[in-house]
């Protein structure tokens, strides 16, 4: 059991400890809580006072990005390389090295737990491919009509954005209305994300959880973005 989300501190830290298991992840996400592990430390659990959401009908695609994606389209594949996407997301980024950051919050324990969640049908990868090479993508978790993006990576310009844009449009076509981005970043802000108060997010979350929508059919593996 988790403490009430209202007891989280101003940074969103709620509690620590426990093990990353499918059952624990089910409970945490359905409660509006997500893990943020550190290497060689107990698992930290967060419920931020303000939640970053990307509403599907508010997605902003700049003209430069639109031209790039039209000139160099990616092939989007779904759930074909989930564990590879997680490893790529966990790999150190050049910006992290420049800023002196070491390690990753996507620990081996985290990778094992989300791989198990993927096998259970509640974690998914959206992958950007070019010339039959995986060049970017993202992964996240899904319950009902709720999708929470966890992390993304790009080995080629705009590859992760292509995956996210496809995901937003796909979720909207299925009847979902927003994506949980957890914490606001410049990347999400440029695409149109905005923050809502935790109490509003909690009510929105419970509604989305009650909607039984098939967002990722087993037969759906690839589609070309042009």
N, C-alpha and C positions, 0 to 999 in steps of 0.2 A: 504494500500500500504506500502511496505517496502522500505527503502533506498537502493541504489545500494550496492551490496555486497562488492565492492571495498572500500567502506567507513568504513568498519569494522576496529577496532584497531588491534594491533599486536597480541592480545590474541583471536581475532575472535569476540569480542563483537560488535554487530551491532546497536541494539536499544532496548528499553524496552517499555512495555505497551501493550495495546490491550487485547483481550480476546481469550482464547483457544476455538475455534470452529472448526467444520469440514471445513468450508470455509476458515478460516485463515490457518489451517494446510495444506490444499490443496495448497494454494498460497505459503506458506513458503517453503515446501519441493520441489515444482516445481521450486523455485527460488534458491535452494541450501542453505536454511536457516533452522535452527532447534531451537526449544525452549529449554531453560534450566531454569525452574522456581526455585524459592526459596520460602521456607515457609514464608507466610505473607508478600510477596513482589510482586511488579509487575513482569510480565513475562519478562524474558531476552531472547533475540534472538541472535543467533550466526551464523557466516559464517567464519570459520577458514581460515587463509591464506594457510594452508596445510591440505589436507584431507586424512584420512586413508582409504584405499580401500583394500579389499581382492578379488583379481582376482581368479575366479573359477579354472583356469588352473594352478594357483600358490599355491594352498592349500598344506600345508605341514603337514603331520601326522607322528609324530615321532614313532619309532618302539615300544617304551614302551607303548604309548597311543594305538597304533594299536593292540598290544597284549591284553591290558586291555579290549578294546571294543569287541574283538573277544571272550574273556573268559567270559565277563559279558555283553552281548548285551542288549540294551535298546529297548523298543517298542516306536516308534515315532508316536505321534498323532498330528494332525494339526487342530487348531481352535476349540478344544473341551472345553477348559478351559481358554479362553483369559483373562477374568477379574481376575481369580485366578493367572495366570502367572504374571500379572501386580502387583498384591498385593504382591506376593512373591518377585518380583524384588524390590519393594519398602521397604521391611522389612529390618531393620538394620542388617548389617553384623558384624561378630565378629571382622574383621579387622578394621572396622569403629570405633567400640567401643574402641579398643586398641589405635587407633590414636586420640581419642577424638572427632571424628566427630559426630554430632547429626543431626537429621532430614533427609530428603530425597528430591531429586529433583523430584521424582515421586509423586507429591502432589495429594491430593484428586481431585483437579481441573484437573490435568493432567490425572488421571485415568478416570474421567468422559468423558473428551474430546476424549481420544483414544478409549474408549469403543464405543462412537458414531461413530468414524472413522471405527472401526471394523464392526459395524452394516452396515455401508455404503459400506463395501467391500474393504477398503483400508488399514486395519491394520490386522495383522495375528500373531498367536502364533504357535510356534513349540515346542512340549512338549516331554520330555523324561520320560517314565514310566517304572517301574519295580514292579512286583507283584501287578499290578493294582493300584499302588500308583504314584502320580505325584512327581518326584524327581528332576526335573530340566527343564530348557527350556529357551526360549527367545521370544521376540516379536519385531515387527518392522512394517514399513509402506511400501506400494508398490503402484507405479503408472507406468503403462506400464511395461517395462522390468527393471525398477529401484526398488531396494529393499534397504531400510535403516534399519539396525539393531539398536534398541534403548537400550535394556538392557537384561541381562540374569541372571539366578540364578541357584544354584545347592545345593540340599540337600544331594547329594551323589557324591562321587568322579567322575569327568569327565562327569557328566550328561549334563551340559550345552555345553561342547565341543561336545558331541555326537549329540546334537540338531543342533549345528552350522555346523558340518561336513555334517550331512544329508541335511541341508538347502543348503549348497554350491553345493553339488552334484545334488540335485533336481533342483536348479535354472539353473545349467549348462545343465542338460538334457532338460530343456524347452527352451534353447536358450539365457538365460541371461549370462552375462560375468563377472560381479563383484558385490560385496556387499559394500555399504557405511557403514563404521565403525565409521564415524565422526572423532573421536580423537584416535590417536595411544595409545595403552596400551601394556604392556609386553605380555598379554594374546593373543592379536591379532598378535603381532609381531612374536611370536612363531609359529603361524599357517600360517605365510607367508604374512601378510598384509604389505603394503608399502604406503608411502605418495606421493601425487601428488599436484602440485600447484593449487591454487583455480581457476585460469583461465582455466587450463586443465580440472579440474573437472567439471566446468560449461559447457564446450563444450560436455564432455562425458555425463553429465546428460541430456542435451537437446536431444541428440541422443537417449538415453535409453527411455526417456519419449515419443518419437515419435513411439516407437515400441509397437504395441498392442499384447502382449503375455499373455495368460492365465496361470499364475503361480500357482494359488491355486483354482482348480476346486472345486465346492461345494461338489461333491461326494467323494473327497479325505479326508479321516479322519485319517487313521492309516496305518502304514507300519512297519514291524520289521527290525531292523538293526542288521546284523550279521557279 
